[in-house]
Amino acid sequence: MGGMSESVAVRCPACGRAHLFAVPSYPCACGAPVAAPLDPGAEPSAVAHRSWDEEWVTVHCSACDRPAAWPHPELGCPCGTVLRFPVAGVRDVPHTVPPRPVRPAFRPVTIRTARDAVTAVVVYLRWLGHGQVRRADRRPPSGIGLAAPGVLAQVDPTVRPADARDVECLWLTAMTESAACVYFSLAGYGDEARARADALGVPLFVLDLTGTPQPVNGPAEAFAA
């Protein structure tokens, strides 16, 4: 099960550099830190090709045993090689996870990369009670699509403010899937995008670098509540 972070010494197979890798921890919905337990009998491997399924690993919280998918532990070497660490004791996620009656304080994930932005949104959606967050079946024109039962979310980690077309595309996709939708942008929104979102009832959130989504319109405040 996931608990406190651990550190391991590793040497890059490409350039021979030695590194001390600290496994990152993430906040469970119960508030306890969760870190993927590394497999001591397996060596890290260089990442040659990326796929969504391999980006995430299911870890159970050591405090409440709640299962959740978190980013697979990885280390980036200055030479450009990315090492992925095997995880021990991974169990399957049950189909449904019962919600907890009391919501703990939100613990954000600091955003340094586009991947961190996606993780921050996943953590936030789970905190709001939307379990089983996964990659959306349809790829949005920009950013990254996430889906949970009844909800479609778009994460835009670029430096370009979202425009009205981005909002409309998300809304149309959600309509075809009979789902609610929500937009998360790192760079904010243009005036036309905000006006269009208000007209369509699309919640808009801005991601700050601390990883805390901030609602910027009425539908977002209602979604967060």
C-alpha positions in Angstrom: 0.0 0.0 0.0 1.1 3.6 -0.5 2.4 5.5 2.5 5.4 7.7 3.1 7.8 8.4 0.3 11.0 6.4 -0.1 14.4 7.2 -1.7 16.5 4.9 -3.8 19.9 5.2 -5.5 19.9 4.6 -9.3 22.3 4.9 -12.1 21.3 6.0 -15.6 21.9 3.1 -18.0 22.6 5.6 -20.9 25.1 8.0 -19.4 26.1 6.4 -16.1 25.1 9.3 -13.9 24.2 8.4 -10.3 20.9 9.8 -8.9 19.0 9.6 -5.6 15.3 9.3 -6.5 12.7 10.3 -4.0 9.3 8.8 -4.8 6.7 11.6 -5.0 3.7 11.5 -2.7 0.2 12.7 -3.5 -2.8 13.5 -1.2 -5.4 10.8 -0.9 -9.1 12.0 -0.6 -8.8 11.1 3.1 -5.9 13.6 3.5 -3.1 11.1 4.0 0.0 11.1 1.7 0.2 8.3 -0.8 3.4 7.2 -2.5 3.8 4.3 -4.9 5.8 1.4 -3.3 8.8 0.6 -5.4 9.6 -3.0 -6.2 13.1 -3.6 -4.6 13.7 -6.7 -6.8 13.2 -4.9 -10.2 15.4 -2.4 -11.9 14.1 0.8 -13.5 13.8 0.8 -17.3 14.2 3.6 -19.8 11.0 4.9 -21.3 11.0 4.4 -25.1 7.4 5.0 -25.9 4.6 6.5 -23.9 1.0 5.4 -23.6 -1.7 6.6 -21.3 -2.2 3.2 -19.5 1.5 3.0 -18.6 1.6 6.6 -17.3 -0.6 5.7 -14.3 -0.4 3.0 -11.5 -3.1 2.0 -9.0 -2.0 2.5 -5.3 -4.0 1.9 -2.2 -3.8 4.4 0.6 -2.2 3.0 3.8 -4.6 5.0 5.9 -8.0 4.3 4.4 -7.2 1.6 1.8 -8.9 3.8 -0.9 -7.5 2.9 -4.4 -6.6 5.6 -6.9 -4.5 5.9 -10.0 -1.4 8.1 -9.6 1.5 9.0 -12.0 4.0 6.1 -12.4 7.2 7.0 -10.6 9.7 8.3 -13.1 13.1 10.1 -13.1 14.4 12.4 -15.8 18.2 12.3 -16.3 19.9 15.4 -17.7 21.1 13.3 -20.6 17.4 13.0 -21.8 16.7 9.5 -20.6 13.5 9.0 -18.6 13.6 6.0 -16.1 10.4 4.4 -15.0 10.4 2.5 -11.7 8.5 -0.8 -11.2 5.9 -0.6 -8.5 5.2 -3.4 -6.0 2.0 -4.7 -4.6 -0.4 -3.2 -7.3 -4.0 -4.3 -7.0 -6.9 -3.7 -9.2 -9.3 -0.8 -8.6 -12.8 -1.9 -7.7 -15.6 -0.8 -10.0 -16.9 1.7 -7.5 -15.5 3.4 -4.5 -17.9 4.6 -1.8 -17.6 8.4 -1.1 -16.6 9.6 2.3 -19.3 11.6 4.1 -16.9 14.4 5.2 -14.7 16.3 2.7 -11.1 17.0 4.0 -9.2 20.1 3.1 -8.0 20.1 -0.5 -4.2 19.4 -0.9 -3.0 20.7 -4.2 -0.2 19.3 -6.4 2.4 21.8 -7.4 2.5 22.4 -11.2 5.9 22.3 -12.9 5.0 20.4 -16.1 2.0 19.7 -18.3 1.8 16.3 -16.6 1.6 18.0 -13.2 -1.3 20.1 -14.5 -3.2 16.9 -15.4 -2.4 15.3 -12.1 -3.6 18.4 -10.2 -7.0 18.3 -12.0 -7.3 14.6 -11.4 -6.7 15.2 -7.6 -9.2 18.1 -7.6 -12.0 16.1 -9.4 -11.5 13.2 -6.9 -11.7 15.7 -4.1 -15.0 16.9 -5.4 -16.2 13.3 -5.4 -15.8 12.3 -9.1 -14.1 8.9 -8.9 -12.7 6.7 -11.6 -11.1 9.6 -13.5 -9.5 8.4 -16.8 -8.3 9.7 -20.2 -11.3 10.8 -22.3 -12.2 8.6 -25.3 -12.2 11.6 -27.6 -9.1 13.8 -27.8 -9.9 17.5 -27.7 -8.6 20.0 -30.3 -6.2 21.3 -27.6 -5.1 20.2 -24.2 -5.9 16.9 -22.6 -9.3 15.4 -22.1 -10.3 13.6 -18.8 -13.5 11.7 -18.1 -15.3 10.5 -15.0 -18.8 9.1 -14.7 -21.1 11.9 -15.9 -18.3 14.5 -16.3 -16.0 15.5 -19.1 -13.1 17.7 -18.3 -10.5 19.5 -20.5 -7.1 20.5 -19.2 -5.2 23.1 -21.1 -1.6 23.4 -19.8 -0.4 25.7 -22.6 0.5 29.4 -22.3 -2.3 30.3 -24.7 -5.5 31.5 -23.1 -8.5 29.3 -24.1 -10.8 30.8 -26.7 -14.5 30.5 -27.5 -13.9 27.7 -29.9 -12.2 25.6 -27.2 -15.2 26.1 -24.9 -17.7 25.3 -27.6 -15.9 22.1 -28.7 -15.9 20.8 -25.1 -19.5 21.7 -24.6 -20.5 19.9 -27.9 -18.6 16.8 -27.0 -20.1 16.7 -23.6 -23.6 17.1 -25.1 -23.1 14.1 -27.4 -22.0 12.0 -24.4 -24.8 13.3 -22.1 -22.3 14.5 -19.6 -21.5 17.7 -17.7 -18.3 19.5 -18.7 -15.7 21.6 -17.0 -12.6 23.5 -18.4 -9.3 23.9 -16.6 -6.7 26.3 -18.1 -3.3 27.3 -17.0 -3.3 30.6 -19.0 -6.8 31.7 -18.4 -9.5 32.6 -20.9 -10.2 35.3 -23.5 -13.2 37.6 -23.1 -15.1 35.8 -25.8 -14.4 32.4 -24.2 -15.8 33.6 -20.8 -18.9 35.1 -22.5 -19.5 31.8 -24.4 -19.0 29.7 -21.3 -21.5 31.8 -19.3 -24.0 31.4 -22.1 -23.5 27.6 -22.3 -23.2 27.1 -18.6 -19.6 25.7 -18.9 -17.6 25.9 -15.6 -14.2 27.6 -16.1 -11.3 27.2 -13.8 -7.8 28.7 -13.8 -4.9 26.6 -12.5 -2.3 28.4 -10.5 1.2 27.0 -10.1 0.3 25.7 -6.6 -2.1 23.3 -8.3 -5.3 24.9 -6.8 -8.1 25.4 -9.4 -9.8 28.8 -9.1 -13.3 29.2 -10.4 -13.7 32.2 -12.7 -17.4 32.1 -13.5 -20.7 31.3 -11.9 -21.0 27.7 -13.3 -17.5 27.0 -11.9 -18.5 28.2 -8.4 -21.5 25.9 -8.5 -19.4 23.0 -9.8 -16.9 23.5 -6.9 -19.7 23.6 -4.4 
